[in-house]
Amino acid sequence: MAIEHAPTGTFLATTGYQSAMSTKLEKPIRREIEIDGEPFTLIVAPDGLRLTRKRFRSGLAVSWKALLRQLDRSEQNRAGVTPTA
């Protein structure tokens, strides 16, 4: 099956099917990444992110809500707005 690139950046198969929607994240996705030559496992899950050193159990975890709160604080600080709570 041949695949063409649609102008919007989505893929268009020769069958005529085109979808601009993202796939819903319903279960964790594990990927290995390398940081400064050291292997890590990144897990992207419906509840957040987890980064652990390869072959270790504990690591850094952050929920999507916490990530959004931190982004909001960062944008407020940049704009000179003092957070109320």
C-alpha positions in Angstrom: 0.0 0.0 0.0 1.5 3.3 -1.1 1.4 6.3 1.3 1.3 9.9 0.3 1.9 13.0 2.4 -1.2 15.2 2.6 -0.6 19.0 2.6 -1.7 19.2 6.2 1.0 16.7 7.3 -1.4 13.8 7.8 -0.9 10.6 5.9 -3.2 9.7 3.1 -3.3 6.1 2.0 -4.2 5.2 -1.6 -7.5 3.8 -0.2 -8.7 7.4 0.2 -8.8 7.3 4.0 -7.5 10.4 5.7 -7.5 11.1 9.4 -6.3 14.3 11.1 -7.1 12.9 14.6 -4.5 11.7 17.0 -4.6 8.3 18.5 -6.0 8.3 22.0 -3.4 7.2 24.6 -5.1 4.2 26.4 -2.2 2.2 27.7 1.5 3.0 28.5 4.0 3.4 25.8 7.6 2.5 26.7 10.6 3.9 24.8 14.3 3.8 25.5 16.3 7.0 25.2 19.9 7.9 25.9 20.9 10.9 28.0 24.7 11.6 28.2 25.4 8.1 27.0 23.3 6.5 29.7 20.2 4.4 28.8 16.8 5.5 30.3 13.2 4.2 29.9 10.5 6.8 29.2 7.0 5.7 29.8 4.2 7.8 28.4 0.9 6.8 30.1 -2.6 8.1 30.3 -1.9 9.4 33.9 1.5 11.0 33.1 5.2 10.5 32.4 7.8 8.4 34.1 11.6 8.5 33.4 13.8 5.8 35.0 17.4 4.8 34.6 17.6 1.5 32.7 17.5 -1.6 35.0 16.3 0.5 38.0 12.8 0.6 39.5 12.6 4.2 40.9 12.7 7.3 38.8 11.0 10.6 38.1 7.3 10.6 37.7 5.0 13.5 36.9 1.2 13.6 36.3 -0.3 15.5 33.4 -2.1 17.8 35.8 1.2 18.6 37.7 2.9 19.3 34.4 0.1 21.7 33.3 0.2 23.4 36.7 3.9 24.0 36.3 3.5 25.3 32.8 0.8 27.7 34.0 3.1 29.0 36.8 5.9 29.4 34.4 3.7 31.4 32.0 2.5 33.6 34.9 6.0 34.3 36.0 7.0 35.3 32.5 4.0 37.6 32.3 4.8 39.1 35.7 1.5 37.8 37.3 1.7 36.8 41.0 -0.1 33.4 41.6 -3.0 33.6 44.1 -2.9 30.1 45.4 
